Amino acid sequence: MAGRWFEEFEVGQTFDHEIRRTVTEADNMWFSNATYNPAAIHIDAEYCKSTEFGKPLMNSIFTLGLVIGLSVQETTLGTTVANLGMTDTRFPGPVFAGDTIRSRTTVKEVRESKSRPNAGIVTFLHQGLNQRGEEVCVCTRQALMLRKPA
């Protein structure tokens, strides 16, 4: 089991996830099309030339999903029941095709589940960083995590 059980998380624990991923124009087009997002800022390079960025921005929801996805192998793979919520999501810097994203996770809270004796709730702070170490995504996520089998 690659993921950690509820009991294996401690407040303050930090994971600098090893897997990184370079995002591509194809990722951005596919994700924007798959989610029916026709915003020119993501899919129209000519339009983007007239913006402050000068080129298409990666879809921010793609970036959020990638940052959380990069964390899964070392934290929740096979041990999570469900995501309970995501709050305080911010995108402090832009992401463009060609950027390489890595993820850092910090455990903010660990508490027992009141309704499920076989699980507990872990609050994670996920941070996405680009190849220059600049923060491009931040999200607080609560996950219902399985307890270690008896």
N, C-alpha and C positions, 0 to 999 in steps of 0.2 A: 504494500500500500504506500503510494508516494505521499499522500496527504497526511496531515497530522490529526490525531484525535483531539477532542475537546480538552482533555486533561493535559495535552502537550503544549498548550498555549499559555503564555504568561504575559501580563501587562508589561509593556516596554520592549518586548521581544521585537527585533528588527530583522527583516530578510532583504538582502540585496540580491534579487533574483538573477541567476546566471544567464538565462536565455534572453537574448535581445532580438529585435526584428527591425529590418529596414522596410519602411512602408513605401508603396509604389503608387504610381498614377492609376494602375489597373485596380489596386485595392480600393482606391477612392471612387473610381467610376463604378465598380461593381457594387460597393456598399451603398452609394447614393442611389443607384438604380434599384437595388434589391429592397431598399426602404422607401422607394418612391419620393426621394428628396431631389427636386429639380433646381435647387438653389444654384444660381450662376456662380457663386463664389467657390463652389466645389467642382463644377463640371464644364465651365466655359472659360478656357484659357484666354481667349480674346477679351472677354469682359474683364477678367482678372487683371489684365495689363493696366487697366484704368483705376485699380484699387490701390490702397496703401501697401498691399502685399506684393502686387505685380505678377502673381501666379496663383493657381488654385490652392486653397486651403484644404487640408485633409478634413473630412467630415469628423466633427468633434465626438460624435457618438461612436464612431469607429475607433477613435483614439481611446476613449473610455473603455470600450470593450477589450481592446488590445492590452491596455495597462493592467486590467483585472485578469485577463487571460494569461498574461505572462507570469502572474503570481500563483496560478492554480497548482502547478506541479509540486511546488514546495510547501503548499499550505493546505489546500482543500480537495485535492484530487482523490475521489473515492470516499471522502469522509464528510462531505457536506450534504445536508438534507435539502436545503433551499436557501436562496438569498431572501432576506427579510426586508431589506430596504437599502437605498443609497441616498445619502444626503451630502450637503455641503460640497457639491461637485463644482469645480472651477477649472478653467482652462487659461492659466496665466500667460502662456506663450503659444504662438502658432506652431503648427506641424505641417510640413510640406513633403511631397513625394521626395524620396531620397534621404529623409531623416531616419536615424536609427534610434528606436525607443527601447528603453529599459525600465524596469519597475522596481520600486522599493515598497515594502509593506511593513507597517508597524502595528503591533497589537495594542489597541487603546483600552479595551474592556473585555473581561471574561466573566460571564455570569451563568448561573444555573437556569435552565428552562423551567418555568412554573407549570407548564402543561405536559412536558415530555420528559419522563425520567431517563430516557436513553440518549438525551441530547442536551446541549448547552448553547448559549449565544456568545459569539465572538464578534467584537467590533474591530474592524481593520481600517487603517488609514493607508490608502494606496496612493503612491506618487509616481507619475510618469516623468522620465527625464530623457532629454534628447542626447545626441552624441557629444554635445558641449557641456553636459551636466545641468542644463537649464530645465527648470520645472515647466512641463507643458500640460499636465493634468493632475488633479488632486480629487480624491473622492473618499468619503467615509462610507463603509459598507458593513452591514450587519448580516451575519450568516448563522444559520442553525446548523451546528456541527455535531456529528455523532460522538458519543462517548466510546471509549475503548471497550470492546466486548469482554464480558466477564470470563 
